[in-house]
């Protein structure tokens, strides 16, 4: 930028004023741009999702924790691992070792950093191993580790079921017979509105029903039972628009 002659005081004053106005205008433009395009996590009203690709291997997503319902023995090991066959990216969240032999233990990895009442929950899952149980699913409206709704698929039993767990006791709310191949990625989705729910596998509605036990919003997460070792990817929560 060429400076005006220093001897011309009026010209210099006018020049500096123009520079100041240009700077203020630039800063204002940047401020408006930031306001028009907030960070992706700034507004979760439209939903939140985890691909797990930005989580370091061996760790959990921020705000998630490992717990168990009817715990007997050590907690299971949940962690982000590399998987070249992942539906997206190359990392998934997986239960890699149950660390116990309790058939009545439900292995949880969940978060209450968001509060879910109505809407949709979806996840990709792959049943890896398990002699007593296989597969797994999602939990929602979770009040704590002993109270929540759960939908899961078990390839050993060829069924898709939805339960509530109250004070650690599980009750079946809906049951459907369906065969899906273990060792492959499948999509599980739950749609909840008020006391009504519907469950989908690979895009097809498989079961539906109603229950009014848990009417308050709660946390969400992932679930397996007993010795079921399972991988999960692309977990998303989309609240109903009110």
C-alpha positions, 0 to 999 in steps of 0.5 A, a space after each residue: 500500500 502506497 503511503 501519501 506524502 507526510 507533508 500533507 496533514 489532511 491527506 494523511 488524516 483521511 488516509 488513516 481514517 479509511 484504513 480504520 474503517 476498512 479494518 472495522 468492516 473486515 472484522 465485522 464481516 468475519 464476526 458475521 461469518 462465524 455467527 452464520 456458520 457455528 461449530 457443528 457441535 454448537 447446536 444439537 437440536 438437529 441431532 448428534 452423531 459419532 463416527 468414532 474416526 476422530 477418537 484415538 485408538 484405545 480410548 472412548 468418545 468424550 463423555 462416554 463411560 463403561 458400566 454394567 447392569 447386574 455386574 458380576 466380575 470385571 467390567 468389559 473392555 470397550 474401546 475405539 479400534 481400527 477396522 479396515 472394513 468399517 462402514 465409514 472411515 477406519 475406526 469403530 467403537 467395540 467391546 473387545 473383551 468381556 473380562 467376565 463369565 457372567 451370563 446375566 451381565 449386561 455390558 454398557 457403554 453409554 453417555 448422558 451428555 445428551 438427553 433423548 426423549 423422542 426421535 430416532 436412534 440408529 447404529 451400524 453393528 457387527 456381531 463378532 463372537 460369543 458362545 452364550 450371546 452374540 450381537 447387541 444393540 442400543 439403549 435410550 431414555 437411560 436413567 442410570 445403569 439399571 434403568 433404560 430401554 434396550 433394543 437388540 439383535 441376537 444372531 444365535 437366537 435369530 430374533 430382534 427384541 425390545 425390552 425395558 430394564 427396571 432396577 436391573 430386571 429385564 422384561 420383553 416388550 416386543 419380539 420378532 423372528 429374523 435371520 441376519 448373518 453374523 460377522 457382517 455389518 447391519 443397521 439397527 434403528 429405533 423410532 420413539 414417540 411418546 409411549 410408542 416405538 418401532 424397530 428397524 433392521 437394515 431399513 425394514 420395520 420389524 417390530 413395534 409396540 408401546 410402553 410408558 415406564 420411562 417417560 423422562 428423557 435420558 442417556 443413550 448408548 450401546 449394549 451387549 449381553 454376557 460374552 457377546 463381542 460386538 463392533 459398532 459404527 455411525 451411532 446417531 441420535 436425532 431428536 423429534 422436531 417440536 
